[in-house]
Amino acid sequence: MSTELNAASNFIRNIIDEDNRSGKWGQRVETRFPPEPNGYLHIGHAKAICLNFGVARDYDGVCHLRFDDTNPEKEETEYVDSIIDMVKWLGFSYQTPQKEHLYFASDYFEQLYQGAEILIQRGKAYVDSQSADDMRANRGTLTEPGKDSPFRNRSVEDNLDLFRRMRAGEFADGTHVLRAKIDMASPNINLRDPAIYRIRHAHHHRTGDAWCLYPMYTYAHPLEDAIENITHSLCTLEFEDQRPFYDWVLGELADAGMFKRPMPQQIEFARLQLTYAITSKRKLRQLVDEKHVDGWDDPRMPTLVGLRRRGFSPESLQLFCERIGVAKSASWIDMSILEQALRDDLDPKAPRATAVLDPLKLIIDNYPVGQQEDCQAPVHPHAPERGMRTFPISRELWIEREDFQAEPVKGFFRLFPGNKVRLRYGYVVECTDFDTDADGNVTAVHCQYFEDSRSGTPGADNYKVKGNIHWVSAPHALAAEVRIYDRLFLDPHPDAGDKNFLDAINPNAKRVTQAYVEPGLMSVAPEDRVQFERHGYFVADRQDSAPGKPVFNRIVSLKDSWAVKPAKGGGK
């Protein structure tokens, strides 16, 4: 089918279009997303998910979710569950009306093993008994060919016998490996007799102790694709040098009759490189283990569970991936592009509300004690059909501390003695005095209001003021914990070269404040998003927030001013 109206063209879609024109796959498109269940997915995986599932969707195909669980020492069911959850959260499905396309490499262990025996029987694989150090030394360099293993010319019978005994558990870890027999002089080091099976006496999260012999990923990956009839195997650029082996092993097994041609085609694309972030699983784990963050779902983390808790919407991540596109060459994507995609997604959706994050008491001395009135503001300023929200005004209000200056600087138009401002959606007030404590800190501001100045009434037009400040009624406001999150790193490339990424951690990446929000947020549910006017977009924390006791995370500020003014404060 044509995809011109569904998505922007790229070199991968061009390949698929040509395959469809030639009838190579009979108009069939099947992709796969093959994570290893040894950690939590990160923002880079979001790009791979959107690409693989998006391509399949746009060509009326199917994308398989396949767990490459070939390393029993690092894999856990916890990660499997999290990955499934994240794929669904991003808005994609591996289900069709006919079938659920959820697979595990461990489903194919017997077939993978049989493929290895076929290679041995064809003289294309052998058991090597060198030590790991000797294998490494004999591999050669980029400028020097490798050296043949002394075990390379074992007979087919001896190799089969040893390989079957490896499976039976007769040997200790590291005693033998099975290697493909290709070319030790190849300029591509990946073709210098790569290992395809190793002994691991380890408990597997799905197969238990049934196996002590496990395939290497580079061997398992192409066979899994062929078993599942994948058409286009989309990989990141680090697998480009592995493509000749991918094609070699499938070609050998197709020649032996194990698979039918055409074979799956591996196509490489540039992985996501995002500034001010890291995506190394090892380094992300270090951040968690050393408690630089509060866990895998810490809202400062680039993990998908972290981004979800931060308040990113699935649609914003899809929009981001659409905007950065798909390329053959690697390049850096600035964090601001991700943040702007988030703003663009949330702006038309998020209802508006008022929050005071650094509260200072404002007392309207001439407002009757015990009186209150309802004020109104639009739920969304550009969507009148969403109606109005109502909140009270009373004698005592909370305002932002930065909205008052006892001695105003030039160009300051908010509250200071003798100046008038409008209380947004309320009255015009004039500052008359302020209170301080023993240390000279301002504890309250006093003002007078003008009864005929209420917003929305004819008298409001009689007052021309330059300042307009937001507020919440002190007796009615809802106390809330608010977490102001910022970028985790100060350096756009925190782990580049020989840098220690820990040295680049932003000490101000999290600030916790006790704030007051308008009472209409009493019933806000976890993961509800809202724009706090003036402050940015916020989400009710999915773990800690509860109706009546909200905890809000700042998702992103209203404007990209990060480089000019990083967040204030600090703390974990």
ChimeraX attribute file (.defattr): number of C-alpha atoms within 10 A of each C-alpha:
attribute: neighborCount
match mode: 1-to-1
recipient: residues
	/A:1	12
	/A:2	10
	/A:3	13
	/A:4	10
	/A:5	8
	/A:6	12
	/A:7	13
	/A:8	12
	/A:9	14
	/A:10	12
	/A:11	13
	/A:12	19
	/A:13	19
	/A:14	11
	/A:15	13
	/A:16	21
	/A:17	18
	/A:18	12
	/A:19	17
	/A:20	18
	/A:21	13
	/A:22	11
	/A:23	11
	/A:24	13
	/A:25	18
	/A:26	10
	/A:27	16
	/A:28	20
	/A:29	22
	/A:30	24
	/A:31	26
	/A:32	29
	/A:33	23
	/A:34	24
	/A:35	21
	/A:36	23
	/A:37	24
	/A:38	20
	/A:39	21
	/A:40	25
	/A:41	24
	/A:42	22
	/A:43	23
	/A:44	19
	/A:45	19
	/A:46	22
	/A:47	20
	/A:48	24
	/A:49	25
	/A:50	23
	/A:51	23
	/A:52	25
	/A:53	24
	/A:54	21
	/A:55	24
	/A:56	21
	/A:57	19
	/A:58	18
	/A:59	20
	/A:60	13
	/A:61	16
	/A:62	24
	/A:63	26
	/A:64	23
	/A:65	25
	/A:66	22
	/A:67	22
	/A:68	22
	/A:69	27
	/A:70	22
	/A:71	20
	/A:72	21
	/A:73	14
	/A:74	13
	/A:75	20
	/A:76	17
	/A:77	12
	/A:78	12
	/A:79	17
	/A:80	18
	/A:81	12
	/A:82	16
	/A:83	22
	/A:84	15
	/A:85	12
	/A:86	20
	/A:87	22
	/A:88	12
	/A:89	16
	/A:90	19
	/A:91	13
	/A:92	17
	/A:93	19
	/A:94	21
	/A:95	14
	/A:96	11
	/A:97	5
	/A:98	6
	/A:99	8
	/A:100	12
	/A:101	16
	/A:102	15
	/A:103	18
	/A:104	18
	/A:105	21
	/A:106	24
	/A:107	15
	/A:108	15
	/A:109	19
	/A:110	11
	/A:111	16
	/A:112	22
	/A:113	19
	/A:114	13
	/A:115	21
	/A:116	26
	/A:117	20
	/A:118	19
	/A:119	21
	/A:120	24
	/A:121	17
	/A:122	13
	/A:123	17
	/A:124	18
	/A:125	27
	/A:126	31
	/A:127	30
	/A:128	22
	/A:129	17
	/A:130	17
	/A:131	13
	/A:132	13
	/A:133	9
	/A:134	11
	/A:135	17
	/A:136	12
	/A:137	12
	/A:138	17
	/A:139	22
	/A:140	18
	/A:141	14
	/A:142	11
	/A:143	7
	/A:144	11
	/A:145	18
	/A:146	22
	/A:147	15
	/A:148	17
	/A:149	18
	/A:150	10
	/A:151	13
	/A:152	17
	/A:153	16
	/A:154	15
	/A:155	15
	/A:156	19
	/A:157	11
	/A:158	14
	/A:159	23
	/A:160	20
	/A:161	12
	/A:162	20
	/A:163	22
	/A:164	15
	/A:165	12
	/A:166	25
	/A:167	17
	/A:168	13
	/A:169	15
	/A:170	12
	/A:171	16
	/A:172	12
	/A:173	16
	/A:174	13
	/A:175	15
	/A:176	20
	/A:177	25
	/A:178	25
	/A:179	22
	/A:180	27
	/A:181	21
	/A:182	18
	/A:183	18
	/A:184	21
	/A:185	18
	/A:186	16
	/A:187	16
	/A:188	16
	/A:189	19
	/A:190	19
	/A:191	21
	/A:192	24
	/A:193	25
	/A:194	22
	/A:195	23
	/A:196	20
	/A:197	24
	/A:198	21
	/A:199	21
	/A:200	21
	/A:201	18
	/A:202	17
	/A:203	16
	/A:204	21
	/A:205	16
	/A:206	15
	/A:207	12
	/A:208	11
	/A:209	11
	/A:210	13
	/A:211	21
	/A:212	22
	/A:213	23
	/A:214	23
	/A:215	25
	/A:216	16
	/A:217	19
	/A:218	18
	/A:219	22
	/A:220	26
	/A:221	18
	/A:222	23
	/A:223	25
	/A:224	24
	/A:225	25
	/A:226	21
	/A:227	14
	/A:228	16
	/A:229	18
	/A:230	23
	/A:231	22
	/A:232	24
	/A:233	20
	/A:234	20
	/A:235	20
	/A:236	16
	/A:237	16
	/A:238	12
	/A:239	16
	/A:240	14
	/A:241	14
	/A:242	18
	/A:243	19
	/A:244	14
	/A:245	21
	/A:246	21
	/A:247	15
	/A:248	16
	/A:249	22
	/A:250	24
	/A:251	18
	/A:252	17
	/A:253	18
	/A:254	16
	/A:255	12
	/A:256	15
	/A:257	11
	/A:258	17
	/A:259	17
	/A:260	14
	/A:261	11
	/A:262	14
	/A:263	20
	/A:264	23
	/A:265	17
	/A:266	21
	/A:267	18
	/A:268	20
	/A:269	20
	/A:270	17
	/A:271	21
	/A:272	22
	/A:273	18
	/A:274	21
	/A:275	18
	/A:276	22
	/A:277	23
	/A:278	24
	/A:279	19
	/A:280	12
	/A:281	15
	/A:282	9
	/A:283	14
	/A:284	21
	/A:285	15
	/A:286	14
	/A:287	19
	/A:288	16
	/A:289	13
	/A:290	10
	/A:291	11
	/A:292	16
	/A:293	19
	/A:294	15
	/A:295	18
	/A:296	22
	/A:297	20
	/A:298	18
	/A:299	30
	/A:300	23
	/A:301	26
	/A:302	26
	/A:303	25
	/A:304	28
	/A:305	25
	/A:306	21
	/A:307	21
	/A:308	23
	/A:309	24
	/A:310	28
	/A:311	26
	/A:312	28
	/A:313	20
	/A:314	22
	/A:315	16
	/A:316	20
	/A:317	23
	/A:318	21
	/A:319	18
	/A:320	22
	/A:321	23
	/A:322	17
	/A:323	13
	/A:324	13
	/A:325	14
	/A:326	22
	/A:327	15
	/A:328	15
	/A:329	10
	/A:330	14
	/A:331	12
	/A:332	12
	/A:333	14
	/A:334	14
	/A:335	15
	/A:336	16
	/A:337	16
	/A:338	19
	/A:339	21
	/A:340	19
	/A:341	20
	/A:342	24
	/A:343	23
	/A:344	13
	/A:345	20
	/A:346	19
	/A:347	16
	/A:348	12
	/A:349	14
	/A:350	19
	/A:351	21
	/A:352	20
	/A:353	21
	/A:354	23
	/A:355	29
	/A:356	26
	/A:357	23
	/A:358	15
	/A:359	23
	/A:360	20
	/A:361	21
	/A:362	25
	/A:363	22
	/A:364	21
	/A:365	15
	/A:366	13
	/A:367	17
	/A:368	10
	/A:369	11
	/A:370	9
	/A:371	10
	/A:372	17
	/A:373	10
	/A:374	11
	/A:375	18
	/A:376	16
	/A:377	16
	/A:378	18
	/A:379	18
	/A:380	20
	/A:381	14
	/A:382	10
	/A:383	12
	/A:384	10
	/A:385	10
	/A:386	12
	/A:387	12
	/A:388	13
	/A:389	16
	/A:390	14
	/A:391	20
	/A:392	19
	/A:393	21
	/A:394	20
	/A:395	19
	/A:396	23
	/A:397	22
	/A:398	26
	/A:399	26
	/A:400	19
	/A:401	19
	/A:402	11
	/A:403	18
	/A:404	22
	/A:405	17
	/A:406	12
	/A:407	9
	/A:408	13
	/A:409	8
	/A:410	6
	/A:411	6
	/A:412	14
	/A:413	19
	/A:414	21
	/A:415	27
	/A:416	23
	/A:417	19
	/A:418	11
	/A:419	16
	/A:420	24
	/A:421	22
	/A:422	25
	/A:423	20
	/A:424	19
	/A:425	19
	/A:426	24
	/A:427	22
	/A:428	25
	/A:429	22
	/A:430	20
	/A:431	22
	/A:432	17
	/A:433	15
	/A:434	19
	/A:435	12
	/A:436	11
	/A:437	9
	/A:438	6
	/A:439	6
	/A:440	8
	/A:441	9
	/A:442	17
	/A:443	14
	/A:444	21
	/A:445	28
	/A:446	21
	/A:447	23
	/A:448	18
	/A:449	23
	/A:450	15
	/A:451	13
	/A:452	15
	/A:453	19
	/A:454	21
	/A:455	18
	/A:456	13
	/A:457	9
	/A:458	10
	/A:459	13
	/A:460	18
	/A:461	12
	/A:462	9
	/A:463	16
	/A:464	11
	/A:465	14
	/A:466	12
	/A:467	17
	/A:468	17
	/A:469	17
	/A:470	19
	/A:471	25
	/A:472	28
	/A:473	23
	/A:474	23
	/A:475	16
	/A:476	19
	/A:477	24
	/A:478	20
	/A:479	20
	/A:480	22
	/A:481	20
	/A:482	25
	/A:483	24
	/A:484	25
	/A:485	21
	/A:486	23
	/A:487	25
	/A:488	23
	/A:489	22
	/A:490	21
	/A:491	17
	/A:492	17
	/A:493	18
	/A:494	21
	/A:495	19
	/A:496	11
	/A:497	7
	/A:498	7
	/A:499	11
	/A:500	11
	/A:501	18
	/A:502	14
	/A:503	12
	/A:504	17
	/A:505	18
	/A:506	18
	/A:507	19
	/A:508	20
	/A:509	23
	/A:510	24
	/A:511	17
	/A:512	17
	/A:513	15
	/A:514	14
	/A:515	21
	/A:516	25
	/A:517	26
	/A:518	22
	/A:519	21
	/A:520	15
	/A:521	20
	/A:522	17
	/A:523	12
	/A:524	19
	/A:525	18
	/A:526	19
	/A:527	21
	/A:528	15
	/A:529	25
	/A:530	25
	/A:531	25
	/A:532	23
	/A:533	15
	/A:534	15
	/A:535	17
	/A:536	17
	/A:537	26
	/A:538	26
	/A:539	30
	/A:540	28
	/A:541	25
	/A:542	18
	/A:543	11
	/A:544	12
	/A:545	20
	/A:546	16
	/A:547	13
	/A:548	15
	/A:549	18
	/A:550	24
	/A:551	24
	/A:552	28
	/A:553	26
	/A:554	25
	/A:555	29
	/A:556	24
	/A:557	21
	/A:558	17
	/A:559	13
	/A:560	14
	/A:561	11
	/A:562	12
	/A:563	7
	/A:564	7
	/A:565	8
	/A:566	14
	/A:567	18
	/A:568	12
	/A:569	13
	/A:570	14
	/A:571	9
	/A:572	12
